[in-house]
Amino acid sequence: MTAMSTMASEYELLTPETVASYIATNPTLAELVDASTLEVAEVGDGNLNLVFLCQDADGRGICLKQALPYVRLVGESWPLTPQRVLAESRSLSVAAAVVPHLVPAYYGTDEDRYVLAMENLFGWEIWRSKLNRGEIHRGVGALLGEYVANLAFSTSLFALDQMEVKQQTAQAINPELCRITEELVFTEPYIEHDNNSFVDELAPEVAALRSDACLRSEVGLLKHRFMTAAEALIHGDLHTGSVMVRSTDGRGDARVIDPEFCYYGPVGFDLGALIGNYLLARGRAAVLYRGAEYCEWVAGLAEETWNAFEANMRRLWPTRVDQTWTDGFLDAWLQQVARDALGFGGCKAIRRIIGLAKVSDIETLPPDEHLRAATMVLRTANTWIKERQQLGGVSAANEVFLEVEAAVMQND
Amino acid sequence: MTAMSTMASEYELLTPETVASYIATNPTLAELVDASTLEVAEVGDGNLNLVFLCQDADGRGICLKQALPYVRLVGESWPLTPQRVLAESRSLSVAAAVVPHLVPAYYGTDEDRYVLAMENLFGWEIWRSKLNRGEIHRGVGALLGEYVANLAFSTSLFALDQMEVKQQTAQAINPELCRITEELVFTEPYIEHDNNSFVDELAPEVAALRSDACLRSEVGLLKHRFMTAAEALIHGDLHTGSVMVRSTDGRGDARVIDPEFCYYGPVGFDLGALIGNYLLARGRAAVLYRGAEYCEWVAGLAEETWNAFEANMRRLWPTRVDQTWTDGFLDAWLQQVARDALGFGGCKAIRRIIGLAKVSDIETLPPDEHLRAATMVLRTANTWIKERQQLGGVSAANEVFLEVEAAVMQND
C-alpha cells in the first residue's frame, strides 16, 4: 500500500472476523446490535469498498461500509483517497432530511478508519439483479425521479442562499471520484485504451462510434458540462446497481445507496445514469423477454422517472428562495435538464458496453443475444447523444430504441 | 463600521497624507519610489476601493489600491469583505504569467490592511473616457480578445489537470462580489427596485422589458449560467472602465485592471461585458458621432475582440492537456461561448440603462440624444439575449444594432 502513503495515513481494514469487536468498542453502534451474537458477511461487489452486512441473534442489523484506499477492480495501482466516505456521509445526511423514505437510515461515520454505518436493508435486493430476472416493481422509476428532484432542488440555488451554495460547492469537490467518471465514461470508450474490452463482432460498431466526429464533439461537450456545471449536489453514480428494491402488495419501494461520487454537478447526470441503465435493461429485455409485460414496463421507465422528476420540481417550485427564477425559466431549465439526461444517458450506456466496468444485464446474455442487445444499446445511445437537442425530451428515448430495435432484428 | 465587525477585523484606511509613511515602512515598496518626495492623489472613481496614484521627484511611480469594507456607491449599509483584494491579486498573478503585456506590473499585497500595490500607469487613461470623446485606438479590441483567451485557456481544463482546476475553482469562490453582479445585472433591472432609475420617457421601454416573459426566462438562464458554469478564472467585470488605454504611432495599447470580481465562471461573461459596453459606446456614437470614422470603428469592436479571442484559442488549442477535447469540440464550445457573449452582453448593457450603476457614455448625453441612445441600447440588447441561439455569432451583434438604429431614427 505504498501508493497511498501520500494520500492518507495507514488504517486498518475490517474483516468479517474483526467487525464484531469493532462494533463493540463503538458506543453508538453497540446500542444498535448485540455484538456478541453478530453474524457478519462481506458482500462488497462494487469497486471501491468493503461492505459488511451484520445481524445479531435478535434479528437487529447494521451495515458497515469501509473505503478501500484503491480502486478494487483495478487493484492497488489506482490509489484513491478513503476520505470519499465523507462525500457519502454528506449526501446521506442531506437525503435523510429531504427524502428519508428513499435512503437507508444513516448512523454515522468513523473518520479515522473511513467506516460509514447505516441501516442493513434486510430483504431488499439490488435493482439490477431483479431487472435481470425480468421482475416488475411498479413505481420504482417514479420514486427515483422524486429522489433526484428533491435532492437537486434542496441543494441548489432554488432553495439555498447563493452564498451557501457557493460554499457547499467548494466543500463538496470530489475530484478523485469525478476523475473515474471523466475517464471511464467520457474518455476511454472513445479511444484505444487497455481498460476497454468487447467481443470481436462488436468491433465495427465501436469503430464507427470512434470515427464519428460529431459524436466525439458532443461527448466532449457533455464531459465539459459534467466537469463545470455546478447545479446541485448530485448522487453522481445513480445506476440500477445503486438502488435497492422490494415490492409489497404489488407496489415497488426503493432505497438509493452508494452516493460517494456526489459533488455539485449537472442535475441531468443523475437522470441520465438512470435512463442509460434502463436502456441496458431494455436491451436485455428485447432479446430475453420479448412481448412480455416486463418488456413493456421497462420501456416506460425513462418516462416514468422523468415525469416524477418534473412533477416534484413543479411541486417544490413555489418554495424557491429567489422569485427572479420565473415560471418560464423553470420550463427552459427543465428542457435543458432533459437534453442533458439523454446525452449523459447515452454516455453511461456506451461505457457499459465498451469500457472498463461492464454490467450483468448485457454480460450474462448468450453470445447472439449479447451481440444484438449491445448493438441496440450502442446505436440508441449514439442517437440520444447527437440528437438530444431536437428529440424534444425524455419521452422520445423509447421511440429511438424502438426504431433501432426494428432495424437490428430485421438484419438478423 | 460596525457592520463589518463580523467580516474582518478593523483596519486603518489610507489617506493621501498617510500613504508616504505607509510606503516608507514597507521594504518592497520603499525600493520602488522615494517616499520622502512622494506626491499622492486619491483617484478612486469606482465603488469599492480607495486608489492612490503616487509619484516621486524622480518620476517613479506606484499605485496603491485599498479595499473598502463596504460598497462605496451605496455606503456602509452594504458591507463587503475587504478580502477581495486577494481575488484581485490572484487574477493579477495569473495574468502576469500569461499576458504580462496586458496588465499592470504587480508588486504584492498587504493582507493585513488589504492594500494591493501595482504599476502606476502614467499617461494611460480609462478607455471609456476616450470612447466618450470619440477617440480611435486601433487594435485595443483585439488585445482584449487576446487577454480573455489567454486567461481562459490557461486556467481551464484545457491547460490544467482536472484536480488542479477543481481545487482552484473551490479556492477562488468570490460569493460577495458575485452577488453584486447577480443582483445588479441579472435581477434588479427586471423588477421594481429602489436601486433602479431612468428618465420618465424611457418608462414604456422598461415596462416592455419587464413584462416580456421570454426575455425574463432567458435572463434567468444567463443568471443561472453565471452562477453555475465554472469554466475558467474570468475577470468578472471587464467593461470599458476596467481597461486603461494609450496609443503610440496610431496603434492602441491596453492594460486590464480591477479584476477583483474574478472567480471560476463562464468565459462568455468577460466577452459579454466587453461587447455590452461597446454597445453603450455605439449608442453614444450613433447620436453624437454619426457618419464619422469613429462610429465605423466602434461598430467593428465586437467582431474585432471576438476574432482575436477565437484566433488565440485556436493558437493555444494544440497545447491542450487532454486530447479528448477534439477539434470538433472546440468549434462547438466556441459557438456556445459566442451565444453566452451575446446574452451576457445584452444583460450588461441593459443594467447600465436601468439599474444602479450608470455609465458616462449615456449619462452625459443631452436629453434627446440620451433617450434615443438608451432606446437603441435596450432594444438591441433585448434581441441579443432572446435570439442569441439563432444569431450565428458575435459578428451579428452590429447587424442587430443597425436595424434597431434605423427604426429608432425613423420614429423621430
Contacts between the chains, C-beta under 8 A, distances in Angstrom:
chain1	res1	chain2	res2	distance
A	157	B	224	7.1
A	157	B	227	5.9
A	157	B	228	7.4
A	162	B	175	6.3
A	162	B	178	7.3
A	162	B	179	6.1
A	162	B	182	6.4
A	162	B	227	6.5
A	163	B	175	4.6
A	163	B	176	7.6
A	163	B	179	7.1
A	165	B	227	7.7
A	166	B	173	4.8
A	166	B	175	4.2
A	166	B	178	7.3
A	167	B	173	7.2
A	167	B	175	7.2
A	169	B	170	7.6
A	169	B	173	7.2
A	170	B	169	7.6
A	170	B	170	3.8
A	170	B	171	7.7
A	170	B	173	5.0
A	171	B	170	7.7
A	173	B	166	4.8
A	173	B	167	7.1
A	173	B	169	7.2
A	173	B	170	5.0
A	175	B	162	6.2
A	175	B	163	4.6
A	175	B	166	4.2
A	175	B	167	7.2
A	176	B	163	7.6
A	178	B	162	7.3
A	178	B	166	7.3
A	179	B	162	6.0
A	179	B	163	7.1
A	182	B	162	6.4
A	186	B	324	7.0
A	187	B	322	7.6
A	187	B	324	4.6
A	190	B	324	6.9
A	191	B	324	7.0
A	213	B	326	7.0
A	213	B	328	4.8
A	214	B	328	6.9
A	216	B	326	5.0
A	216	B	328	6.1
A	216	B	329	7.3
A	217	B	326	5.6
A	217	B	328	3.3
A	217	B	329	4.4
A	217	B	331	7.0
A	217	B	332	5.0
A	218	B	332	7.5
A	220	B	324	6.5
A	220	B	325	5.6
A	220	B	326	5.8
A	220	B	328	7.4
A	220	B	329	3.4
A	220	B	332	7.4
A	220	B	333	7.8
A	221	B	329	6.5
A	221	B	332	5.6
A	221	B	333	7.0
A	221	B	336	7.7
A	223	B	324	7.0
A	224	B	157	7.1
A	224	B	325	7.7
A	224	B	329	7.5
A	224	B	333	6.9
A	227	B	157	5.9
A	227	B	162	6.5
A	227	B	165	7.7
A	228	B	157	7.4
A	228	B	229	5.8
A	228	B	230	5.0
A	228	B	231	5.2
A	229	B	228	5.8
A	229	B	229	6.2
A	229	B	230	7.9
A	230	B	228	5.0
A	230	B	229	7.9
A	230	B	230	5.7
A	231	B	228	5.2
A	322	B	187	7.7
A	324	B	186	7.1
A	324	B	187	4.6
A	324	B	190	6.9
A	324	B	191	7.0
A	324	B	220	6.5
A	324	B	223	7.0
A	325	B	220	5.6
A	325	B	224	7.7
A	326	B	213	7.0
A	326	B	216	5.0
A	326	B	217	5.6
A	326	B	220	5.8
A	328	B	213	4.8
A	328	B	214	6.8
A	328	B	216	6.1
A	328	B	217	3.3
A	328	B	220	7.4
A	329	B	216	7.3
A	329	B	217	4.4
A	329	B	220	3.4
A	329	B	221	6.5
A	329	B	224	7.5
A	331	B	217	7.0
A	332	B	217	5.0
A	332	B	218	7.5
A	332	B	220	7.4
A	332	B	221	5.6
A	333	B	220	7.8
A	333	B	221	7.0
A	333	B	224	6.9
A	336	B	221	7.7
